[in-house]
Amino acid sequence: MTCLDKVRSALSAVSANVGHYFAAKKAAPYIVWAEDSANDPCAGDVHEDIVTVGTVDLFTRTEGDPLVSAIETALESAGLLWYLNSVQHEDETGLIHYEWVWEGDNG
């Protein structure tokens, strides 16, 4: 199972309202995830491993939404490294936006 499969599976277990690159449904709360870079360790001018880096974004109207801890638990259980990168209030939409950065090994 690739790390992309792990992310998709972990988030799908948390909510049915999950989209890859875009919001699957517009009603909050919803989760969007995407891969966006790589962090490939090299040794002797050769890639030793292929590591994908991406983000998970939760958009919610609920302060203290239980999806926050559910997402963190799901990422942890899937064996992915992650950290909470930011929490913002979006004035235009009135949504609270959580963003996690995750990293997973494809090897």
mmCIF file of the C-alpha atoms, coordinates in Angstrom:
data_MODEL
# 
_entry.id   MODEL 
# 
loop_
_atom_site.group_PDB 
_atom_site.id 
_atom_site.type_symbol 
_atom_site.label_atom_id 
_atom_site.label_alt_id 
_atom_site.label_comp_id 
_atom_site.label_asym_id 
_atom_site.label_entity_id 
_atom_site.label_seq_id 
_atom_site.pdbx_PDB_ins_code 
_atom_site.Cartn_x 
_atom_site.Cartn_y 
_atom_site.Cartn_z 
_atom_site.occupancy 
_atom_site.B_iso_or_equiv 
_atom_site.pdbx_formal_charge 
_atom_site.auth_seq_id 
_atom_site.auth_comp_id 
_atom_site.auth_asym_id 
_atom_site.auth_atom_id 
_atom_site.pdbx_PDB_model_num 
ATOM 1   C CA . MET A 1 1   ? 0.000   0.000  0.000  1.00 0.00 ? 1   MET A CA 1 
ATOM 2   C CA . THR A 1 2   ? 1.452   3.369  -1.004 1.00 0.00 ? 2   THR A CA 1 
ATOM 3   C CA . CYS A 1 3   ? 1.368   6.307  1.363  1.00 0.00 ? 3   CYS A CA 1 
ATOM 4   C CA . LEU A 1 4   ? -1.328  7.893  -0.853 1.00 0.00 ? 4   LEU A CA 1 
ATOM 5   C CA . ASP A 1 5   ? -3.477  4.809  -0.296 1.00 0.00 ? 5   ASP A CA 1 
ATOM 6   C CA . LYS A 1 6   ? -2.805  5.104  3.440  1.00 0.00 ? 6   LYS A CA 1 
ATOM 7   C CA . VAL A 1 7   ? -3.883  8.759  3.532  1.00 0.00 ? 7   VAL A CA 1 
ATOM 8   C CA . ARG A 1 8   ? -7.018  8.099  1.475  1.00 0.00 ? 8   ARG A CA 1 
ATOM 9   C CA . SER A 1 9   ? -7.991  5.110  3.612  1.00 0.00 ? 9   SER A CA 1 
ATOM 10  C CA . ALA A 1 10  ? -7.270  6.859  6.923  1.00 0.00 ? 10  ALA A CA 1 
ATOM 11  C CA . LEU A 1 11  ? -9.324  9.939  6.052  1.00 0.00 ? 11  LEU A CA 1 
ATOM 12  C CA . SER A 1 12  ? -12.173 7.949  4.513  1.00 0.00 ? 12  SER A CA 1 
ATOM 13  C CA . ALA A 1 13  ? -12.504 6.096  7.816  1.00 0.00 ? 13  ALA A CA 1 
ATOM 14  C CA . VAL A 1 14  ? -12.972 9.448  9.592  1.00 0.00 ? 14  VAL A CA 1 
ATOM 15  C CA . SER A 1 15  ? -15.507 11.088 7.255  1.00 0.00 ? 15  SER A CA 1 
ATOM 16  C CA . ALA A 1 16  ? -17.392 10.464 4.028  1.00 0.00 ? 16  ALA A CA 1 
ATOM 17  C CA . ASN A 1 17  ? -16.892 14.125 3.109  1.00 0.00 ? 17  ASN A CA 1 
ATOM 18  C CA . VAL A 1 18  ? -13.282 13.791 1.877  1.00 0.00 ? 18  VAL A CA 1 
ATOM 19  C CA . GLY A 1 19  ? -11.819 15.032 -1.394 1.00 0.00 ? 19  GLY A CA 1 
ATOM 20  C CA . HIS A 1 20  ? -8.466  14.588 -3.110 1.00 0.00 ? 20  HIS A CA 1 
ATOM 21  C CA . TYR A 1 21  ? -7.316  18.039 -4.359 1.00 0.00 ? 21  TYR A CA 1 
ATOM 22  C CA . PHE A 1 22  ? -10.824 19.548 -4.041 1.00 0.00 ? 22  PHE A CA 1 
ATOM 23  C CA . ALA A 1 23  ? -13.822 19.467 -1.744 1.00 0.00 ? 23  ALA A CA 1 
ATOM 24  C CA . ALA A 1 24  ? -15.979 16.435 -2.498 1.00 0.00 ? 24  ALA A CA 1 
ATOM 25  C CA . LYS A 1 25  ? -19.018 18.200 -1.059 1.00 0.00 ? 25  LYS A CA 1 
ATOM 26  C CA . LYS A 1 26  ? -19.412 21.840 -0.166 1.00 0.00 ? 26  LYS A CA 1 
ATOM 27  C CA . ALA A 1 27  ? -21.189 21.533 3.196  1.00 0.00 ? 27  ALA A CA 1 
ATOM 28  C CA . ALA A 1 28  ? -18.851 21.902 6.186  1.00 0.00 ? 28  ALA A CA 1 
ATOM 29  C CA . PRO A 1 29  ? -17.253 20.060 7.755  1.00 0.00 ? 29  PRO A CA 1 
ATOM 30  C CA . TYR A 1 30  ? -15.195 18.671 4.923  1.00 0.00 ? 30  TYR A CA 1 
ATOM 31  C CA . ILE A 1 31  ? -11.666 17.400 4.413  1.00 0.00 ? 31  ILE A CA 1 
ATOM 32  C CA . VAL A 1 32  ? -9.370  17.984 1.444  1.00 0.00 ? 32  VAL A CA 1 
ATOM 33  C CA . TRP A 1 33  ? -6.012  16.285 1.045  1.00 0.00 ? 33  TRP A CA 1 
ATOM 34  C CA . ALA A 1 34  ? -3.233  16.380 -1.539 1.00 0.00 ? 34  ALA A CA 1 
ATOM 35  C CA . GLU A 1 35  ? 0.326   15.342 -2.097 1.00 0.00 ? 35  GLU A CA 1 
ATOM 36  C CA . ASP A 1 36  ? 2.529   18.297 -2.936 1.00 0.00 ? 36  ASP A CA 1 
ATOM 37  C CA . SER A 1 37  ? 6.217   17.468 -2.703 1.00 0.00 ? 37  SER A CA 1 
ATOM 38  C CA . ALA A 1 38  ? 8.823   14.860 -1.870 1.00 0.00 ? 38  ALA A CA 1 
ATOM 39  C CA . ASN A 1 39  ? 11.481  14.471 0.780  1.00 0.00 ? 39  ASN A CA 1 
ATOM 40  C CA . ASP A 1 40  ? 13.685  11.776 -0.693 1.00 0.00 ? 40  ASP A CA 1 
ATOM 41  C CA . PRO A 1 41  ? 16.813  10.953 1.311  1.00 0.00 ? 41  PRO A CA 1 
ATOM 42  C CA . CYS A 1 42  ? 19.847  10.311 -0.873 1.00 0.00 ? 42  CYS A CA 1 
ATOM 43  C CA . ALA A 1 43  ? 23.110  8.477  -0.288 1.00 0.00 ? 43  ALA A CA 1 
ATOM 44  C CA . GLY A 1 44  ? 25.934  8.072  -2.778 1.00 0.00 ? 44  GLY A CA 1 
ATOM 45  C CA . ASP A 1 45  ? 24.041  10.171 -5.370 1.00 0.00 ? 45  ASP A CA 1 
ATOM 46  C CA . VAL A 1 46  ? 21.143  7.683  -5.313 1.00 0.00 ? 46  VAL A CA 1 
ATOM 47  C CA . HIS A 1 47  ? 17.660  8.048  -3.843 1.00 0.00 ? 47  HIS A CA 1 
ATOM 48  C CA . GLU A 1 48  ? 17.570  5.736  -0.847 1.00 0.00 ? 48  GLU A CA 1 
ATOM 49  C CA . ASP A 1 49  ? 13.834  6.052  -0.413 1.00 0.00 ? 49  ASP A CA 1 
ATOM 50  C CA . ILE A 1 50  ? 10.820  7.786  -1.937 1.00 0.00 ? 50  ILE A CA 1 
ATOM 51  C CA . VAL A 1 51  ? 8.932   9.865  0.610  1.00 0.00 ? 51  VAL A CA 1 
ATOM 52  C CA . THR A 1 52  ? 5.808   11.822 -0.329 1.00 0.00 ? 52  THR A CA 1 
ATOM 53  C CA . VAL A 1 53  ? 4.802   14.992 1.526  1.00 0.00 ? 53  VAL A CA 1 
ATOM 54  C CA . GLY A 1 54  ? 1.325   16.499 1.468  1.00 0.00 ? 54  GLY A CA 1 
ATOM 55  C CA . THR A 1 55  ? -1.388  18.282 3.385  1.00 0.00 ? 55  THR A CA 1 
ATOM 56  C CA . VAL A 1 56  ? -4.727  17.525 4.972  1.00 0.00 ? 56  VAL A CA 1 
ATOM 57  C CA . ASP A 1 57  ? -7.129  20.440 5.378  1.00 0.00 ? 57  ASP A CA 1 
ATOM 58  C CA . LEU A 1 58  ? -10.234 20.409 7.549  1.00 0.00 ? 58  LEU A CA 1 
ATOM 59  C CA . PHE A 1 59  ? -12.844 23.115 7.021  1.00 0.00 ? 59  PHE A CA 1 
ATOM 60  C CA . THR A 1 60  ? -15.407 23.331 9.822  1.00 0.00 ? 60  THR A CA 1 
ATOM 61  C CA . ARG A 1 61  ? -17.738 25.766 11.530 1.00 0.00 ? 61  ARG A CA 1 
ATOM 62  C CA . THR A 1 62  ? -17.385 24.031 14.912 1.00 0.00 ? 62  THR A CA 1 
ATOM 63  C CA . GLU A 1 63  ? -14.805 25.153 17.428 1.00 0.00 ? 63  GLU A CA 1 
ATOM 64  C CA . GLY A 1 64  ? -13.329 22.043 19.046 1.00 0.00 ? 64  GLY A CA 1 
ATOM 65  C CA . ASP A 1 65  ? -14.618 19.817 16.236 1.00 0.00 ? 65  ASP A CA 1 
ATOM 66  C CA . PRO A 1 66  ? -14.002 16.137 17.124 1.00 0.00 ? 66  PRO A CA 1 
ATOM 67  C CA . LEU A 1 67  ? -12.749 15.619 13.557 1.00 0.00 ? 67  LEU A CA 1 
ATOM 68  C CA . VAL A 1 68  ? -9.509  17.346 14.601 1.00 0.00 ? 68  VAL A CA 1 
ATOM 69  C CA . SER A 1 69  ? -8.459  14.559 16.956 1.00 0.00 ? 69  SER A CA 1 
ATOM 70  C CA . ALA A 1 70  ? -9.982  11.909 14.668 1.00 0.00 ? 70  ALA A CA 1 
ATOM 71  C CA . ILE A 1 71  ? -7.791  13.071 11.762 1.00 0.00 ? 71  ILE A CA 1 
ATOM 72  C CA . GLU A 1 72  ? -4.674  13.088 13.946 1.00 0.00 ? 72  GLU A CA 1 
ATOM 73  C CA . THR A 1 73  ? -5.434  9.602  15.269 1.00 0.00 ? 73  THR A CA 1 
ATOM 74  C CA . ALA A 1 74  ? -6.117  8.302  11.746 1.00 0.00 ? 74  ALA A CA 1 
ATOM 75  C CA . LEU A 1 75  ? -2.841  9.690  10.363 1.00 0.00 ? 75  LEU A CA 1 
ATOM 76  C CA . GLU A 1 76  ? -0.935  8.245  13.327 1.00 0.00 ? 76  GLU A CA 1 
ATOM 77  C CA . SER A 1 77  ? -2.615  4.842  12.979 1.00 0.00 ? 77  SER A CA 1 
ATOM 78  C CA . ALA A 1 78  ? -1.762  4.775  9.271  1.00 0.00 ? 78  ALA A CA 1 
ATOM 79  C CA . GLY A 1 79  ? 1.935   5.089  10.115 1.00 0.00 ? 79  GLY A CA 1 
ATOM 80  C CA . LEU A 1 80  ? 2.310   8.572  8.656  1.00 0.00 ? 80  LEU A CA 1 
ATOM 81  C CA . LEU A 1 81  ? 4.436   11.331 10.127 1.00 0.00 ? 81  LEU A CA 1 
ATOM 82  C CA . TRP A 1 82  ? 2.431   14.544 10.572 1.00 0.00 ? 82  TRP A CA 1 
ATOM 83  C CA . TYR A 1 83  ? 2.240   17.880 12.340 1.00 0.00 ? 83  TYR A CA 1 
ATOM 84  C CA . LEU A 1 84  ? -0.426  20.558 12.701 1.00 0.00 ? 84  LEU A CA 1 
ATOM 85  C CA . ASN A 1 85  ? 0.829   23.400 10.525 1.00 0.00 ? 85  ASN A CA 1 
ATOM 86  C CA . SER A 1 86  ? -1.831  26.062 11.058 1.00 0.00 ? 86  SER A CA 1 
ATOM 87  C CA . VAL A 1 87  ? -5.302  26.919 12.304 1.00 0.00 ? 87  VAL A CA 1 
ATOM 88  C CA . GLN A 1 88  ? -7.016  29.911 10.734 1.00 0.00 ? 88  GLN A CA 1 
ATOM 89  C CA . HIS A 1 89  ? -10.420 31.545 10.654 1.00 0.00 ? 89  HIS A CA 1 
ATOM 90  C CA . GLU A 1 90  ? -11.474 32.408 7.124  1.00 0.00 ? 90  GLU A CA 1 
ATOM 91  C CA . ASP A 1 91  ? -13.429 35.661 7.239  1.00 0.00 ? 91  ASP A CA 1 
ATOM 92  C CA . GLU A 1 92  ? -15.091 35.262 3.834  1.00 0.00 ? 92  GLU A CA 1 
ATOM 93  C CA . THR A 1 93  ? -16.563 31.816 4.531  1.00 0.00 ? 93  THR A CA 1 
ATOM 94  C CA . GLY A 1 94  ? -16.742 31.866 8.322  1.00 0.00 ? 94  GLY A CA 1 
ATOM 95  C CA . LEU A 1 95  ? -14.939 28.512 8.401  1.00 0.00 ? 95  LEU A CA 1 
ATOM 96  C CA . ILE A 1 96  ? -12.184 27.391 10.727 1.00 0.00 ? 96  ILE A CA 1 
ATOM 97  C CA . HIS A 1 97  ? -9.390  25.914 8.596  1.00 0.00 ? 97  HIS A CA 1 
ATOM 98  C CA . TYR A 1 98  ? -6.987  23.360 10.092 1.00 0.00 ? 98  TYR A CA 1 
ATOM 99  C CA . GLU A 1 99  ? -3.976  22.273 8.045  1.00 0.00 ? 99  GLU A CA 1 
ATOM 100 C CA . TRP A 1 100 ? -1.740  19.287 8.757  1.00 0.00 ? 100 TRP A CA 1 
ATOM 101 C CA . VAL A 1 101 ? 1.428   18.383 6.876  1.00 0.00 ? 101 VAL A CA 1 
ATOM 102 C CA . TRP A 1 102 ? 1.989   14.649 6.463  1.00 0.00 ? 102 TRP A CA 1 
ATOM 103 C CA . GLU A 1 103 ? 4.856   12.544 5.166  1.00 0.00 ? 103 GLU A CA 1 
ATOM 104 C CA . GLY A 1 104 ? 4.832   8.923  4.122  1.00 0.00 ? 104 GLY A CA 1 
ATOM 105 C CA . ASP A 1 105 ? 7.269   6.346  2.847  1.00 0.00 ? 105 ASP A CA 1 
ATOM 106 C CA . ASN A 1 106 ? 6.465   4.697  -0.481 1.00 0.00 ? 106 ASN A CA 1 
ATOM 107 C CA . GLY A 1 107 ? 9.121   2.052  -0.151 1.00 0.00 ? 107 GLY A CA 1 
# 
